[in-house]
Amino acid sequence: MRESAPASPPLAAMGAAGTRRRRLPPSARALRQFLRHRMAVAGAVCLALTVAAAVAAPLVSPYGYAQQDLLATYAPSSPAHWLGTDALGRDLLSRLIYGARVSMSVGLTGAVLVLLIGVPIGLVAGYFGGKFDLLLMRVVDTVYAIPYLLLVVLLQTFFTAFLPTIRGGPLRWVNVLNVRTGGVTAIVVALALVGWLDVARIVRGQTLVVRGREFVLSARGLGASDARIMLMHLLPNVAAAVVVAATLLVPQFVIAEAGLSFLGLGVQPPAPSWGIMIADGVDAIESYPLLVIAPGVALALTLLSLNFVGDGLRDALDPTMRR
């Protein structure tokens, strides 16, 4: 009797490789898809370097952000000052590095605060519906009728005038923190009070889609509480949309902070901000264009990197985009 030939090694290897590919966990598949997006990877590297420079600013910056050299005002690029100095003799590179602290802290802290407010409200509104859902949508419609930047400017102006008048109570510590951060706290709160509406609307829409699926109905039939259903079944299924929304909020907040600082409503001098640096350099842009170009390029690169990372995360977390 003729013996059956064993399976060829190439076919067996291909079958094993296919099995390994099919058995990859969702996180590994998402990471592999993200790494295929070259611009997203480049953006992530650029953001990592920016955050590292901001965190280690006292170690990597050649001077303090307020340190002056009155004998070297408007100095050109030199070994002592790689990007030159401003009108007060302050090193431009040092202020650029310290300015990354403000921009990144506003963007990241504001996004975290927005998620802490918007995600629970969106989950509750989408899951229960009813009057709370109707009220949320009317609030969203009302806020959307007001220009975004105008609303942020009004809130920031209110906080700037109101916080210093507080003498006691819990809000006193908000004022203390705002003074110690040079006005960053008021900016973050103003941005969060406007930005959470977008996140709540996104989470609500995703929850409305997911809450009628079989696994949610099964969990409810088995006696799971509403809180458990929202935390264990709904939240993981809307997490992808939340992550993408967060990556888009960060550049939005960075732009808003730069605009407020440019208008004089943002970070208080001498604390540096890319928006303040651009505003300070406008008067001398014809003679010393680097005063505007340097912070403008830093701001543009950071925003592009954040947008590329957001695109990469969207493609990685969206099942329809995977290959």
Secondary structure, 3 states (H helix, E strand, C coil): CCCCCCCCHHHHHHHHHHHHHHCCCHHHHHHHHHHHCHHHHHHHHHHHHHHHHHHCHHHHCCCCCCCECCCCCCCCCCCCCCCCECCCCEEHHHHHHHHHHHHHHHHHHHHHHHHHHHHHHHHHHHHHCHHHHHHHHHHHHHHHCCCHHHHHHHHHHHHHHHHHHCCCCHHHHHHHHHHHCCCHHHHHHHHHHHHHHHHHHHHHHHHHHHCCCHHHHHHHHCCCCHHHHHHHHHHHHHHHHHHHHHHHHHHHHHHHHHHHHHCCCCCCCCCCCHHHHHHHHHCCCCCCCHHHHHHHHHHHHHHHHHHHHHHHHHHHHCHHHCC
